[in-house]
């Protein structure tokens, strides 16, 4: 029988395998929590609900973005070639806004840095700023589209 040359490596490898086996398996993407976000009490529930709020706000923002972009593209089409740039300006503004949103919310998250409340602060901030931006894009589309 051959003696193990690196018993520490073998030990660490077995330990890692054991840790992997002890982890919970992946949950179903369709699995819904059994609590009402309006009545969330634990930090885990509040974090989850903040994430759901952001996901909804982000979906609304993306929908409005597409509509506003279409208005800007259509606007550009009616202008002389040397006057076009509405779509490009919108894209530039949106990229800057995303950087602003992410940086602002990261800064707000420092109020609970490293704590269990940090994800809730981050997601709540992103949701709120996304709702405001959605309204800005809607107003822009209505103003330009007239």
C-alpha positions as CSV (number, residue, x, y, z in Angstrom):
1,X,0.0,0.0,0.0
2,X,1.3,3.4,-1.0
3,X,1.6,6.1,1.7
4,X,-0.2,9.4,0.9
5,X,2.4,12.0,0.0
6,X,0.3,15.0,1.0
7,X,-2.0,14.1,3.9
8,X,-3.0,17.8,4.5
9,X,-4.2,18.1,0.9
10,X,-6.2,15.0,1.2
11,X,-7.7,16.2,4.5
12,X,-8.7,19.6,3.0
13,X,-10.2,17.9,0.0
14,X,-12.3,15.6,2.1
15,X,-13.3,18.6,4.3
16,X,-14.4,20.6,1.3
17,X,-16.5,17.7,-0.1
18,X,-18.2,17.4,3.2
19,X,-19.0,21.1,3.3
20,X,-20.5,21.0,-0.2
21,X,-22.7,18.1,0.9
22,X,-24.0,20.0,3.9
23,X,-25.1,23.0,1.9
24,X,-28.8,23.4,1.0
25,X,-29.6,22.4,-2.5
26,X,-30.9,25.0,-4.9
27,X,-34.5,26.1,-4.4
28,X,-37.0,26.2,-7.2
29,X,-37.1,29.5,-9.1
30,X,-40.9,29.3,-8.9
31,X,-40.9,28.7,-5.1
32,X,-42.9,31.6,-3.5
33,X,-42.4,32.7,0.1
34,X,-45.2,32.0,2.5
35,X,-45.5,35.6,3.8
36,X,-47.1,38.8,2.8
37,X,-44.6,41.6,2.0
38,X,-47.0,44.1,3.5
39,X,-46.6,42.3,6.8
40,X,-42.9,41.3,6.6
41,X,-41.3,41.1,10.0
42,X,-37.9,39.4,9.7
43,X,-34.9,41.0,8.0
44,X,-34.8,38.1,5.5
45,X,-38.4,38.8,4.6
46,X,-37.8,42.6,4.3
47,X,-34.7,42.0,2.1
48,X,-36.7,39.7,-0.1
49,X,-39.6,42.2,-0.4
50,X,-37.2,45.0,-1.2
51,X,-35.7,42.9,-4.0
52,X,-39.1,42.1,-5.4
53,X,-40.0,45.8,-5.3
54,X,-36.8,46.6,-7.2
55,X,-37.5,43.9,-9.7
56,X,-40.9,45.3,-10.4
57,X,-39.6,48.9,-10.6
58,X,-36.8,47.8,-13.0
59,X,-39.2,46.0,-15.2
60,X,-41.4,49.1,-15.5
61,X,-38.3,51.2,-16.1
62,X,-37.2,48.9,-18.9
63,X,-40.6,49.0,-20.5
64,X,-40.7,52.8,-20.4
65,X,-37.1,53.0,-21.7
66,X,-38.1,51.1,-24.8
67,X,-41.1,53.4,-25.4
68,X,-39.0,56.5,-24.8
69,X,-36.2,55.3,-27.0
70,X,-38.7,54.7,-29.8
71,X,-40.0,58.2,-29.5
72,X,-36.4,59.6,-29.7
73,X,-35.7,57.4,-32.8
74,X,-38.8,58.6,-34.4
75,X,-38.0,62.2,-33.5
76,X,-34.5,61.8,-35.1
77,X,-36.0,60.5,-38.3
78,X,-37.9,63.8,-38.9
79,X,-34.8,66.0,-38.4
80,X,-32.2,66.9,-40.9
81,X,-29.1,64.7,-40.6
82,X,-27.0,67.4,-39.0
83,X,-29.7,68.0,-36.2
84,X,-30.2,64.4,-35.2
85,X,-28.9,63.0,-31.9
86,X,-32.0,62.5,-29.7
87,X,-31.5,58.8,-29.3
88,X,-27.8,59.2,-28.7
89,X,-28.4,61.8,-26.0
90,X,-31.0,59.6,-24.3
91,X,-28.5,56.6,-24.3
92,X,-25.8,58.9,-22.9
93,X,-28.1,60.1,-20.1
94,X,-29.3,56.6,-19.3
95,X,-25.8,55.2,-18.9
96,X,-24.9,58.2,-16.7
97,X,-28.1,57.6,-14.7
98,X,-27.3,53.9,-14.1
99,X,-23.9,54.8,-12.8
100,X,-25.5,57.5,-10.5
101,X,-28.2,55.1,-9.3
102,X,-25.7,52.3,-8.5
103,X,-23.2,54.6,-6.8
104,X,-25.9,56.5,-4.8
105,X,-27.5,53.3,-3.6
106,X,-24.1,51.8,-2.7
107,X,-23.4,54.9,-0.6
108,X,-26.7,54.6,1.1
109,X,-26.0,51.0,1.9
110,X,-23.0,52.0,4.0
111,X,-25.5,52.9,6.7
112,X,-25.7,49.2,7.5
113,X,-22.4,48.1,5.8
114,X,-21.8,44.4,6.3
115,X,-25.1,43.9,8.2
116,X,-28.2,42.0,7.3
117,X,-30.0,45.2,6.6
118,X,-27.6,46.4,3.8
119,X,-29.3,44.5,1.0
120,X,-32.7,46.0,1.9
121,X,-31.2,49.5,1.9
122,X,-29.6,48.9,-1.5
123,X,-32.6,47.4,-3.1
124,X,-35.0,50.0,-1.7
125,X,-32.9,52.8,-2.9
126,X,-32.6,51.2,-6.4
127,X,-36.4,50.7,-6.5
128,X,-37.1,54.3,-5.5
129,X,-34.7,55.8,-7.9
130,X,-35.9,53.5,-10.7
131,X,-39.5,54.7,-10.1
132,X,-38.4,58.3,-10.3
133,X,-36.4,57.6,-13.5
134,X,-39.4,55.8,-15.1
135,X,-41.5,59.0,-14.6
136,X,-38.7,61.1,-16.0
137,X,-38.6,58.9,-19.1
138,X,-42.4,59.0,-19.4
139,X,-42.4,62.8,-19.2
140,X,-39.6,63.1,-21.8
141,X,-41.5,60.8,-24.2
142,X,-44.7,62.7,-23.8
143,X,-42.9,66.1,-24.3
144,X,-40.9,65.0,-27.4
145,X,-43.6,62.9,-28.8
146,X,-46.1,65.7,-29.1
